[in-house]
Amino acid sequence: MSSHIPLKDVKELVTQPRIVEAGKLIYQSLQKTGIERPKVAVAALNPHGGDGGVCGREEIDIIKPAVDELNERGYPVAGPFPADTVFLKVRDGEFDAVVTMYHDQGQIAIKLLGFEKGVTVQGGLPVVITTPAHGTAFDIAGQNKANVNATLNAYNLACVMGTSEFRAREARVKELES
């Protein structure tokens, strides 16, 4: 939802249109990986999901309406779920991905769940871009210490997504020609 910004600035970026856009993007990106009906969760911003407004109203006033709008538009997402438990649902297979409200809300969980294998996808671009979720590892560059599994996963996922995009474009061309 938001990326590399100070935590103090996150609240201004948690808006219904941004959450809707992020939900659509992650849903469509997952479809490009071959998941026909992705299961997407949306994280809450506040501790305990706001506790019904006791600990913040963003879940009531912004995030839940965004989830409802996504569902109305045909993107079946669920939430908001408290951020401290939603990734357990991903780990257990209940969801394929989570729309998070700020960078580390998602990155900490991803790295704990699979530092050596995690992949970041830059969705919504005209070309497929994937990178290892752990970043560049400049601190160990040239030392023959790096675990390349995440890089291999990023490459393989880019191949799958690229093939999916190619096939979709071929189908559109054939449709236009007939």
C-alpha positions as a Python dict, from the first residue, in 0.01 Angstrom:
ca = {
    (1, 'M'): (0, 0, 0),
    (2, 'S'): (273, 243, 98),
    (3, 'S'): (639, 169, 51),
    (4, 'H'): (962, 327, 169),
    (5, 'I'): (828, 617, 374),
    (6, 'P'): (852, 711, 742),
    (7, 'L'): (592, 543, 960),
    (8, 'K'): (463, 885, 1068),
    (9, 'D'): (349, 945, 706),
    (10, 'V'): (164, 617, 656),
    (11, 'K'): (-172, 733, 791),
    (12, 'E'): (-213, 994, 515),
    (13, 'L'): (-160, 728, 248),
    (14, 'V'): (-413, 482, 389),
    (15, 'T'): (-703, 579, 166),
    (16, 'Q'): (-988, 381, 17),
    (17, 'P'): (-876, 442, -346),
    (18, 'R'): (-517, 335, -272),
    (19, 'I'): (-631, 17, -96),
    (20, 'V'): (-868, -66, -383),
    (21, 'E'): (-589, -12, -636),
    (22, 'A'): (-347, -226, -433),
    (23, 'G'): (-607, -502, -396),
    (24, 'K'): (-678, -509, -771),
    (25, 'L'): (-307, -508, -850),
    (26, 'I'): (-219, -796, -620),
    (27, 'Y'): (-521, -999, -736),
    (28, 'Q'): (-433, -951, -1104),
    (29, 'S'): (-64, -1018, -1041),
    (30, 'L'): (-147, -1345, -867),
    (31, 'Q'): (-360, -1447, -1163),
    (32, 'K'): (-57, -1391, -1386),
    (33, 'T'): (134, -1640, -1172),
    (34, 'G'): (-125, -1904, -1258),
    (35, 'I'): (-355, -1875, -954),
    (36, 'E'): (-698, -1864, -1117),
    (37, 'R'): (-891, -1744, -810),
    (38, 'P'): (-645, -1580, -571),
    (39, 'K'): (-727, -1560, -204),
    (40, 'V'): (-628, -1213, -89),
    (41, 'A'): (-642, -1074, 264),
    (42, 'V'): (-622, -709, 365),
    (43, 'A'): (-433, -617, 680),
    (44, 'A'): (-558, -371, 938),
    (45, 'L'): (-351, -66, 1022),
    (46, 'N'): (-402, -49, 1398),
    (47, 'P'): (-320, -302, 1670),
    (48, 'H'): (-593, -564, 1709),
    (49, 'G'): (-757, -433, 1393),
    (50, 'G'): (-860, -117, 1576),
    (51, 'D'): (-1066, -305, 1838),
    (52, 'G'): (-1392, -179, 1692),
    (53, 'G'): (-1277, 182, 1697),
    (54, 'V'): (-1121, 181, 2045),
    (55, 'C'): (-769, 176, 1897),
    (56, 'G'): (-821, 372, 1575),
    (57, 'R'): (-1100, 407, 1321),
    (58, 'E'): (-911, 347, 995),
    (59, 'E'): (-1042, -9, 976),
    (60, 'I'): (-1404, 108, 1008),
    (61, 'D'): (-1385, 428, 804),
    (62, 'I'): (-1136, 338, 530),
    (63, 'I'): (-1013, -21, 510),
    (64, 'K'): (-1343, -211, 543),
    (65, 'P'): (-1516, 13, 286),
    (66, 'A'): (-1224, -54, 50),
    (67, 'V'): (-1262, -429, 103),
    (68, 'D'): (-1635, -397, 32),
    (69, 'E'): (-1566, -197, -284),
    (70, 'L'): (-1317, -456, -408),
    (71, 'N'): (-1574, -729, -357),
    (72, 'E'): (-1838, -526, -540),
    (73, 'R'): (-1594, -489, -832),
    (74, 'G'): (-1541, -865, -853),
    (75, 'Y'): (-1220, -898, -654),
    (76, 'P'): (-1303, -1135, -368),
    (77, 'V'): (-1078, -1015, -88),
    (78, 'A'): (-1126, -1045, 287),
    (79, 'G'): (-1041, -828, 584),
    (80, 'P'): (-928, -621, 746),
    (81, 'F'): (-739, -869, 964),
    (82, 'P'): (-509, -774, 1251),
    (83, 'A'): (-157, -757, 1112),
    (84, 'D'): (-13, -966, 1394),
    (85, 'T'): (-214, -1273, 1288),
    (86, 'V'): (-299, -1240, 918),
    (87, 'F'): (31, -1390, 804),
    (88, 'L'): (-41, -1705, 1004),
    (89, 'K'): (-342, -1745, 774),
    (90, 'V'): (-109, -1711, 473),
    (91, 'R'): (133, -1963, 619),
    (92, 'D'): (-153, -2207, 674),
    (93, 'G'): (-279, -2169, 316),
    (94, 'E'): (-594, -1970, 386),
    (95, 'F'): (-467, -1679, 175),
    (96, 'D'): (-219, -1640, -110),
    (97, 'A'): (-125, -1279, -36),
    (98, 'V'): (-189, -982, 191),
    (99, 'V'): (-242, -616, 108),
    (100, 'T'): (-47, -443, 384),
    (101, 'M'): (-74, -82, 493),
    (102, 'Y'): (299, -10, 514),
    (103, 'H'): (632, -158, 410),
    (104, 'D'): (755, -343, 718),
    (105, 'Q'): (408, -470, 805),
    (106, 'G'): (451, -710, 515),
    (107, 'Q'): (828, -739, 482),
    (108, 'I'): (891, -860, 836),
    (109, 'A'): (641, -1141, 790),
    (110, 'I'): (765, -1236, 443),
    (111, 'K'): (1123, -1255, 562),
    (112, 'L'): (1031, -1464, 865),
    (113, 'L'): (821, -1700, 654),
    (114, 'G'): (1090, -1752, 391),
    (115, 'F'): (1391, -1522, 383),
    (116, 'E'): (1582, -1757, 153),
    (117, 'K'): (1296, -1801, -93),
    (118, 'G'): (1076, -1489, -89),
    (119, 'V'): (1008, -1293, -407),
    (120, 'T'): (890, -936, -457),
    (121, 'V'): (679, -867, -767),
    (122, 'Q'): (652, -517, -910),
    (123, 'G'): (297, -542, -1041),
    (124, 'G'): (110, -314, -1276),
    (125, 'L'): (403, -249, -1508),
    (126, 'P'): (415, -325, -1882),
    (127, 'V'): (690, -581, -1820),
    (128, 'V'): (737, -843, -1550),
    (129, 'I'): (980, -743, -1277),
    (130, 'T'): (1064, -974, -987),
    (131, 'T'): (1341, -950, -729),
    (132, 'P'): (1450, -1147, -423),
    (133, 'A'): (1242, -1018, -130),
    (134, 'H'): (1552, -989, 87),
    (135, 'G'): (1709, -726, -136),
    (136, 'T'): (2052, -700, -291),
    (137, 'A'): (2276, -831, -10),
    (138, 'F'): (2553, -583, -93),
    (139, 'D'): (2706, -660, 248),
    (140, 'I'): (2812, -1007, 125),
    (141, 'A'): (2865, -933, -245),
    (142, 'G'): (3172, -1101, -393),
    (143, 'Q'): (3227, -1321, -87),
    (144, 'N'): (3068, -1640, -224),
    (145, 'K'): (2829, -1651, 74),
    (146, 'A'): (2495, -1567, -87),
    (147, 'N'): (2208, -1813, -91),
    (148, 'V'): (2070, -1784, -444),
    (149, 'N'): (1733, -1955, -385),
    (150, 'A'): (1533, -1631, -372),
    (151, 'T'): (1700, -1510, -690),
    (152, 'L'): (1619, -1839, -865),
    (153, 'N'): (1260, -1816, -741),
    (154, 'A'): (1236, -1459, -871),
    (155, 'Y'): (1367, -1569, -1211),
    (156, 'N'): (1132, -1868, -1230),
    (157, 'L'): (831, -1660, -1128),
    (158, 'A'): (919, -1397, -1390),
    (159, 'C'): (925, -1676, -1651),
    (160, 'V'): (581, -1800, -1543),
    (161, 'M'): (435, -1450, -1538),
    (162, 'G'): (597, -1360, -1868),
    (163, 'T'): (459, -1672, -2033),
    (164, 'S'): (115, -1594, -1891),
    (165, 'E'): (133, -1239, -2029),
    (166, 'F'): (251, -1366, -2367),
    (167, 'R'): (-34, -1617, -2391),
    (168, 'A'): (-289, -1353, -2288),
    (169, 'R'): (-161, -1115, -2557),
    (170, 'E'): (-166, -1393, -2818),
    (171, 'A'): (-528, -1470, -2728),
    (172, 'R'): (-624, -1102, -2757),
    (173, 'V'): (-458, -1077, -3100),
    (174, 'K'): (-638, -1390, -3223),
    (175, 'E'): (-965, -1254, -3089),
    (176, 'L'): (-914, -924, -3271),
    (177, 'E'): (-824, -1103, -3593),
    (178, 'S'): (-1143, -1310, -3598),
}
